[in-house]
Amino acid sequence: MVRPVVVGVDGSDESLSAVTWAACEAVTRGTALRILHALEWRTSNQQFSAGAPAQQEWARSRIEEARQELAAARPGLRVDAEEVDELPAKALLDAAREAELLVLGSRGLGGFEGWLLGSVSLAVIAHAAVPVVLVRAGWEPPAAGADGPIVVGVGRDGSYDPLLEFAFPAAAAGGAVLRVVEAGKDAQLLVVGRRMHRPAFGAHIGPVTHAAVHHTGCPVAVVPHS
């Protein structure tokens, strides 16, 4: 059974761009898209002085609008939308166990919001058993013939087979060039690694991956490896 592509949403522009990227990936993989919304909210959001109920309604309306747009644009794609009354990190990590990959919105430099706020972002990236793809606000599918390469960043130590196993099919599906280096300029997707066997405490993702997540403009796939 082919597992779905799971995307975590909170109604932010970043998460809605993540939905668009995830839908494209689900179509490419021939699988379903699962949209996941956790009902827990951070209390410091100054945009909603009315509190959590107003935040939830705002998020629900934006998510439903995105779902309707997907249904119109990709009628053959199965889209399941689900709300869970859990903390975001737990909801995402639980969903990742039954997913092909996990997709989240990212603000890049300056930190994460919504689903990826502080310890939540690190917990998800550092502990998910599947690749986690981070997408910036404003991402759109590239025009035909305008695709950049898929870039895989590797180091000298460790096994990077999982990164290549993720990147090769992605490049083949889109007819993109695959470049194995440590530079992501002009890439349509940057694939970096995260070691799986780190100490149980903390949520470390490594300096190269940390820099890529914060400074790269294109979507970034963080792939666990040994």
C-alpha positions in Angstrom: 0.0 0.0 0.0 1.3 3.4 -1.0 1.4 5.8 2.0 0.0 9.3 1.7 1.9 12.6 1.6 1.1 14.4 4.8 1.1 18.2 5.1 0.8 20.0 8.4 -1.2 23.2 8.2 -2.1 26.1 10.5 -3.6 28.6 8.0 -0.4 30.6 7.5 0.8 31.5 4.1 3.8 29.2 4.6 1.6 26.2 5.4 -0.7 26.9 2.4 2.4 26.9 0.1 3.3 23.6 1.7 -0.1 22.3 0.7 0.5 23.3 -2.9 4.0 21.6 -2.9 2.6 18.5 -1.2 -0.2 18.2 -3.7 2.2 18.2 -6.6 4.3 15.6 -4.9 1.3 13.4 -4.2 0.3 13.5 -7.8 3.9 12.6 -8.9 4.0 9.7 -6.5 0.4 8.5 -7.4 -0.7 8.6 -3.8 -3.2 10.5 -1.6 -2.7 13.8 0.2 -3.5 14.1 3.9 -4.0 17.6 5.3 -3.4 17.7 9.1 -4.4 20.6 11.3 -3.7 20.5 15.1 -6.1 22.5 17.2 -3.4 23.6 19.7 -2.3 27.2 19.2 0.4 29.4 20.6 -0.9 32.0 23.0 1.4 34.8 21.8 -0.2 35.4 18.4 -1.1 39.1 18.5 -3.1 38.9 15.3 -6.0 37.3 17.2 -6.8 39.2 20.4 -10.1 37.2 20.6 -8.1 34.0 21.5 -8.0 30.4 20.3 -11.6 30.1 18.9 -11.0 33.0 16.5 -7.6 31.5 15.5 -9.2 28.2 14.8 -12.0 29.6 12.7 -9.5 31.7 10.7 -7.3 28.6 10.1 -10.3 26.4 9.2 -11.6 28.9 6.6 -8.2 29.2 4.9 -7.6 25.4 5.0 -11.1 24.7 3.5 -10.4 27.3 0.8 -7.2 25.6 -0.1 -8.9 22.2 -0.1 -11.6 23.5 -2.5 -8.9 25.0 -4.8 -7.1 21.6 -4.9 -10.3 19.8 -5.7 -10.9 22.1 -8.7 -7.3 22.1 -9.9 -6.6 18.3 -9.3 -9.8 16.4 -9.5 -8.1 13.1 -9.6 -6.2 13.6 -6.4 -7.6 12.1 -3.2 -7.4 14.7 -0.4 -8.2 13.9 3.2 -8.4 16.8 5.7 -8.3 16.0 9.4 -8.3 18.1 12.6 -6.6 16.6 15.7 -6.9 17.9 19.3 -3.2 17.4 20.0 0.0 19.3 20.3 1.5 20.0 16.9 4.8 18.1 17.4 3.0 14.9 18.6 0.4 15.1 15.9 3.0 15.4 13.1 5.3 12.7 14.4 2.4 10.3 14.8 1.2 11.1 11.3 4.8 10.6 9.9 4.7 7.0 11.0 2.2 6.2 8.3 3.4 8.7 5.6 5.7 8.7 2.6 6.9 12.1 3.7 5.9 15.0 5.8 5.6 18.6 4.4 5.6 21.8 6.5 5.7 25.5 5.9 8.9 27.4 6.7 9.7 31.1 7.2 13.4 30.4 6.8 15.7 32.9 8.4 14.2 34.5 11.4 12.6 31.3 12.7 9.4 29.3 12.2 5.8 30.1 13.0 2.7 28.0 13.6 3.6 24.4 13.1 7.3 25.1 13.2 7.7 27.2 16.3 10.9 26.8 18.3 11.1 23.3 19.9 8.2 22.1 17.7 10.3 22.6 14.6 13.3 20.9 16.0 11.4 18.0 17.4 9.7 17.3 14.1 12.8 17.5 11.9 15.0 15.7 14.4 12.7 12.8 15.2 10.5 12.1 12.2 11.3 8.7 10.7 10.5 10.0 7.1 11.8 12.9 5.1 10.5 16.3 6.1 10.2 18.9 3.4 10.1 22.6 4.3 8.4 25.0 1.9 8.5 28.8 2.0 5.5 31.1 1.5 4.9 32.0 -2.2 6.1 28.8 -3.7 4.5 27.9 -7.0 5.1 25.0 -9.4 7.8 26.1 -11.9 6.9 26.9 -15.4 7.5 24.2 -18.0 11.2 24.2 -19.0 12.2 26.4 -16.1 13.0 23.7 -13.6 16.3 24.0 -11.7 18.3 21.0 -10.6 17.7 18.9 -7.6 20.7 19.3 -5.4 21.9 16.8 -2.8 24.2 18.0 -0.1 26.5 15.3 1.3 29.5 15.2 3.6 32.5 12.9 3.9 31.3 10.7 6.7 28.2 8.5 7.1 25.9 6.7 4.7 24.0 9.0 2.4 22.2 6.3 0.4 18.8 7.5 1.8 19.4 11.0 0.4 20.1 9.6 -3.0 17.2 7.2 -2.8 15.0 10.2 -2.2 16.6 12.5 -4.8 16.9 10.1 -7.8 13.2 9.4 -8.2 12.3 13.1 -7.6 14.7 14.1 -10.4 13.5 11.3 -12.7 9.9 12.2 -12.2 10.4 15.8 -13.1 13.1 15.3 -15.7 15.4 17.4 -13.6 19.2 17.4 -13.4 20.5 15.8 -10.2 23.6 17.5 -8.7 25.5 16.0 -5.7 27.4 18.8 -4.0 27.0 21.2 -1.0 25.5 24.2 -2.7 21.7 24.9 -3.4 21.7 28.1 -5.4 19.0 28.0 -8.2 17.9 24.5 -7.1 14.2 23.5 -7.3 14.8 21.2 -4.3 17.7 20.9 -1.9 18.1 17.5 -0.2 20.1 17.4 3.0 20.6 14.8 5.7 19.9 14.4 9.4 21.7 11.6 11.4 19.3 9.2 13.0 21.4 7.9 15.8 21.9 10.9 18.0 21.5 11.1 21.8 17.9 10.8 22.9 17.9 14.1 24.6 17.7 17.4 22.7 16.8 17.9 19.0 19.9 18.4 17.0 19.8 18.4 13.2 23.5 19.4 12.5 24.9 22.7 11.4 24.8 22.2 7.7 21.1 21.2 7.7 20.3 24.0 10.2 21.9 26.5 7.9 20.1 25.1 4.8 16.7 25.2 6.5 17.1 28.8 7.5 18.9 30.3 4.5 17.8 28.4 1.4 14.9 29.9 -0.6 13.8 26.7 -2.4 12.0 23.8 -0.7 14.4 21.8 1.5 14.0 18.0 2.2 15.6 16.8 5.4 16.2 13.0 5.1 17.2 10.8 8.0 20.2 8.7 7.5 22.7 6.6 9.5 
